[in-house]
Amino acid sequence: MTDHCGLKNYSCDSRLALDKAAKGFGLSGRTLERLRGKGLLPGVRAGRCLKVRIEDVRNALALKTQD
């Protein structure tokens, strides 16, 4: 079952590791890192892992396409 964010078994408020979020959106991890570098994608560090909210990824991608 896929939710309205396009990822299976996750709510939009779920936090995923950056690489897992990238894979779920069909992107490279580097793409999400660039969005973070531009300040478009907030994240939370959990130990060595950086986690991002699915909804934040969607918003960052929407802002990127507006440029």
C-alpha positions in Angstrom: 0.0 0.0 0.0 1.4 3.4 -1.0 0.4 6.6 0.9 -0.1 10.0 -0.7 3.7 10.7 -0.4 4.4 7.9 -2.8 6.3 5.8 -0.3 5.2 2.4 1.0 4.3 2.0 4.6 5.4 5.4 5.8 3.4 8.5 6.9 4.4 11.9 5.6 5.7 12.8 9.1 8.0 9.7 9.2 11.7 10.4 9.4 13.9 8.4 7.1 17.6 8.1 6.7 18.8 10.4 3.8 19.7 7.4 1.6 16.4 5.6 2.3 14.5 8.8 1.5 16.4 9.3 -1.7 15.8 5.7 -2.8 12.1 6.1 -2.1 11.8 9.2 -4.3 14.0 7.7 -7.0 16.8 10.2 -6.4 20.4 10.0 -5.5 21.6 10.7 -2.0 23.7 13.5 -3.4 20.6 15.3 -4.7 19.2 15.5 -1.2 22.5 16.6 0.1 22.5 19.4 -2.4 19.0 20.5 -1.3 20.3 20.4 2.3 23.3 22.6 1.4 20.9 25.1 -0.2 18.9 25.2 3.0 15.8 23.7 1.4 15.7 20.5 3.3 15.9 20.4 7.1 17.1 17.3 8.8 17.8 15.8 12.2 21.0 14.0 13.1 20.4 10.7 15.0 23.9 9.6 15.9 25.8 9.2 12.6 22.6 9.1 10.6 20.9 12.1 9.1 17.1 11.8 9.0 14.6 13.8 7.0 10.9 14.0 7.0 9.1 12.7 3.9 7.0 15.9 3.7 10.1 18.0 3.9 11.6 16.2 0.9 8.5 16.7 -1.1 8.5 20.4 -0.2 12.2 20.8 -1.1 11.6 19.1 -4.4 8.7 21.4 -5.2 10.8 24.5 -4.3 13.7 23.2 -6.5 11.4 22.9 -9.5 10.3 26.5 -9.1 13.8 27.8 -9.7 
